[in-house]
Amino acid sequence: MSSNGGPMGSGIDVSNYKASQTAGAKRQFMVDFYNSVSISKKLEDQKYADYFYLALCNNVWKKNSQEATWSFREAGGVVADLRGKGEDYLNFYCYMDDDTVMIDGVPTPISEGYVSNEIRKDFASLGWFHEHRE
């Protein structure tokens, strides 16, 4: 395991993020977020971690010319890795809650693909922007 000495202390093995064409972007994403003290603190909160997971799903995240996408399972693993609490993807996979958001005046259940304003701002602060994918 390679440790980059980020704020979480446990180190992240970025070799897990080399199997796809978005490998470089995924590694960059992990390094960026692992080294963000403020986001690491926020990820200690379960609700924030759940919303972080939702934002990774069904979206293409871009930084400069790089693009990163994750399956639902991968997204859960990313959040678990960043939290460093011994969790795995199942702690986040297939999010279920009664949370809703108003879309065109209709309460809509929050699910994979939803990006909250807080998450959007936090990701943008590290240079990551998204496009929704179906």
SEDO-820119 format. One record per residue (C-alpha): residue number from 0; residue in three letters; x, y, z. Coordinates in Angstrom, 2 decimals. Layout:
BEGIN
+-----+-----+---------+---------+---------+
|   n | res |       X |       Y |       Z |
+-----+-----+---------+---------+---------+
| NUM | ALA |       X |       Y |       Z |
...
+-----+-----+---------+---------+---------+
***
This chain:
BEGIN
+-----+-----+---------+---------+---------+
|   n | res |       X |       Y |       Z |
+-----+-----+---------+---------+---------+
|   0 | MET |    0.00 |    0.00 |    0.00 |
|   1 | SER |    1.31 |    3.42 |   -0.88 |
|   2 | SER |    0.67 |    6.22 |    1.56 |
|   3 | ASN |    0.72 |    9.81 |    0.50 |
|   4 | GLY |    0.48 |   11.09 |    4.06 |
|   5 | GLY |   -2.86 |   12.85 |    3.58 |
|   6 | PRO |   -5.05 |   14.09 |    6.41 |
|   7 | MET |   -6.80 |   10.77 |    6.99 |
|   8 | GLY |   -3.49 |    9.12 |    7.95 |
|   9 | SER |   -4.14 |    5.62 |    6.59 |
|  10 | GLY |   -2.91 |    6.18 |    3.03 |
|  11 | ILE |   -4.72 |    5.17 |   -0.13 |
|  12 | ASP |   -3.56 |    2.58 |   -2.60 |
|  13 | VAL |   -4.13 |    4.36 |   -5.91 |
|  14 | SER |   -3.18 |    1.21 |   -7.82 |
|  15 | ASN |   -6.84 |    0.20 |   -7.43 |
|  16 | TYR |   -7.72 |    2.97 |   -9.88 |
|  17 | LYS |   -5.86 |    1.81 |  -12.99 |
|  18 | ALA |   -8.21 |   -0.58 |  -14.77 |
|  19 | SER |  -10.13 |    1.81 |  -17.02 |
|  20 | GLN |   -9.53 |    4.47 |  -19.62 |
|  21 | THR |  -10.21 |    7.08 |  -16.93 |
|  22 | ALA |   -7.41 |    5.72 |  -14.74 |
|  23 | GLY |   -5.34 |    8.92 |  -14.68 |
|  24 | ALA |   -8.36 |   11.04 |  -13.81 |
|  25 | LYS |   -9.44 |    8.64 |  -11.07 |
|  26 | ARG |   -5.98 |    8.67 |   -9.53 |
|  27 | GLN |   -5.91 |   12.47 |   -9.69 |
|  28 | PHE |   -9.36 |   12.64 |   -8.10 |
|  29 | MET |   -8.28 |   10.39 |   -5.22 |
|  30 | VAL |   -5.11 |   12.38 |   -4.61 |
|  31 | ASP |   -6.99 |   15.71 |   -4.74 |
|  32 | PHE |   -9.68 |   14.64 |   -2.32 |
|  33 | TYR |   -7.44 |   12.63 |   -0.03 |
|  34 | ASN |   -5.22 |   15.68 |    0.44 |
|  35 | SER |   -8.11 |   18.07 |    1.12 |
|  36 | VAL |   -8.23 |   18.60 |    4.87 |
|  37 | SER |  -11.62 |   20.35 |    4.74 |
|  38 | ILE |  -13.31 |   17.65 |    2.66 |
|  39 | SER |  -11.70 |   14.89 |    4.73 |
|  40 | LYS |  -13.29 |   16.48 |    7.82 |
|  41 | LYS |  -16.67 |   16.69 |    6.08 |
|  42 | LEU |  -16.46 |   13.03 |    5.04 |
|  43 | GLU |  -16.49 |   12.08 |    8.72 |
|  44 | ASP |  -20.20 |   13.01 |    8.66 |
|  45 | GLN |  -22.31 |   10.07 |    7.39 |
|  46 | LYS |  -24.82 |   12.25 |    5.52 |
|  47 | TYR |  -22.05 |   14.13 |    3.70 |
|  48 | ALA |  -20.40 |   10.79 |    2.83 |
|  49 | ASP |  -23.71 |    9.47 |    1.48 |
|  50 | TYR |  -24.18 |   12.56 |   -0.68 |
|  51 | PHE |  -20.56 |   12.31 |   -1.87 |
|  52 | TYR |  -21.37 |    8.76 |   -3.03 |
|  53 | LEU |  -24.53 |    9.92 |   -4.82 |
|  54 | ALA |  -22.55 |   12.61 |   -6.64 |
|  55 | LEU |  -20.03 |   10.10 |   -8.00 |
|  56 | CYS |  -22.78 |    7.93 |   -9.50 |
|  57 | ASN |  -24.28 |    8.65 |  -12.95 |
|  58 | ASN |  -22.01 |   11.65 |  -13.47 |
|  59 | VAL |  -18.88 |   12.38 |  -15.43 |
|  60 | TRP |  -16.45 |   14.39 |  -13.31 |
|  61 | LYS |  -13.98 |   16.54 |  -15.23 |
|  62 | LYS |  -10.82 |   18.37 |  -14.32 |
|  63 | ASN |   -8.99 |   20.11 |  -17.14 |
|  64 | SER |   -9.03 |   17.57 |  -19.98 |
|  65 | GLN |   -9.45 |   14.51 |  -17.73 |
|  66 | GLU |  -12.74 |   12.69 |  -17.16 |
|  67 | ALA |  -13.60 |   10.23 |  -14.42 |
|  68 | THR |  -16.66 |    8.02 |  -14.02 |
|  69 | TRP |  -17.48 |    5.34 |  -11.50 |
|  70 | SER |  -19.90 |    2.44 |  -11.28 |
|  71 | PHE |  -22.11 |    2.46 |   -8.19 |
|  72 | ARG |  -19.87 |   -0.15 |   -6.59 |
|  73 | GLU |  -16.68 |    1.78 |   -7.41 |
|  74 | ALA |  -18.25 |    4.99 |   -6.07 |
|  75 | GLY |  -19.01 |    3.30 |   -2.76 |
|  76 | GLY |  -15.42 |    2.06 |   -2.61 |
|  77 | VAL |  -14.05 |    5.54 |   -3.29 |
|  78 | VAL |  -16.01 |    7.01 |   -0.39 |
|  79 | ALA |  -15.00 |    4.16 |    1.91 |
|  80 | ASP |  -11.34 |    4.61 |    0.93 |
|  81 | LEU |  -11.45 |    8.36 |    1.49 |
|  82 | ARG |  -13.08 |    7.97 |    4.91 |
|  83 | GLY |  -10.46 |    5.46 |    6.07 |
|  84 | LYS |  -12.75 |    3.86 |    8.66 |
|  85 | GLY |  -12.46 |    0.24 |    7.53 |
|  86 | GLU |  -15.70 |    0.44 |    5.53 |
|  87 | ASP |  -16.25 |   -0.99 |    2.07 |
|  88 | TYR |  -18.48 |   -0.11 |   -0.86 |
|  89 | LEU |  -21.52 |   -1.78 |    0.72 |
|  90 | ASN |  -21.68 |    0.95 |    3.36 |
|  91 | PHE |  -22.74 |    3.35 |    0.58 |
|  92 | TYR |  -23.94 |    1.22 |   -2.35 |
|  93 | CYS |  -27.61 |    1.65 |   -3.30 |
|  94 | TYR |  -28.36 |    4.62 |   -1.06 |
|  95 | MET |  -31.81 |    4.56 |    0.49 |
|  96 | ASP |  -33.32 |    7.36 |    2.51 |
|  97 | ASP |  -36.47 |    9.43 |    2.67 |
|  98 | ASP |  -34.65 |   12.58 |    1.53 |
|  99 | THR |  -36.29 |   14.51 |   -1.30 |
| 100 | VAL |  -35.44 |   17.58 |   -3.32 |
| 101 | MET |  -37.89 |   19.87 |   -5.12 |
| 102 | ILE |  -37.59 |   19.63 |   -8.89 |
| 103 | ASP |  -40.04 |   21.75 |  -10.87 |
| 104 | GLY |  -42.19 |   22.00 |   -7.74 |
| 105 | VAL |  -42.36 |   18.22 |   -7.26 |
| 106 | PRO |  -40.71 |   16.46 |   -4.31 |
| 107 | THR |  -38.30 |   13.98 |   -5.92 |
| 108 | PRO |  -36.44 |   11.23 |   -4.05 |
| 109 | ILE |  -32.71 |   11.77 |   -3.81 |
| 110 | SER |  -30.80 |    8.95 |   -5.46 |
| 111 | GLU |  -27.63 |    8.10 |   -7.34 |
| 112 | GLY |  -26.64 |   10.97 |   -9.61 |
| 113 | TYR |  -27.85 |   13.73 |   -7.29 |
| 114 | VAL |  -25.27 |   16.45 |   -6.64 |
| 115 | SER |  -26.04 |   18.72 |   -3.70 |
| 116 | ASN |  -24.97 |   22.36 |   -3.76 |
| 117 | GLU |  -22.45 |   21.70 |   -0.98 |
| 118 | ILE |  -20.87 |   18.79 |   -2.86 |
| 119 | ARG |  -20.85 |   20.76 |   -6.12 |
| 120 | LYS |  -19.01 |   23.65 |   -4.42 |
| 121 | ASP |  -16.56 |   21.37 |   -2.64 |
| 122 | PHE |  -15.69 |   19.48 |   -5.82 |
| 123 | ALA |  -15.35 |   22.76 |   -7.75 |
| 124 | SER |  -12.97 |   24.08 |   -5.10 |
| 125 | LEU |  -10.59 |   21.30 |   -6.19 |
| 126 | GLY |  -11.19 |   21.93 |   -9.90 |
| 127 | TRP |  -13.73 |   19.13 |  -10.53 |
| 128 | PHE |  -16.96 |   19.79 |  -12.45 |
| 129 | HIS |  -19.66 |   17.37 |  -13.55 |
| 130 | GLU |  -21.97 |   16.41 |  -16.35 |
| 131 | HIS |  -24.89 |   14.10 |  -15.66 |
| 132 | ARG |  -24.90 |   10.86 |  -17.62 |
| 133 | GLU |  -27.74 |    8.43 |  -18.11 |
+-----+-----+---------+---------+---------+
***
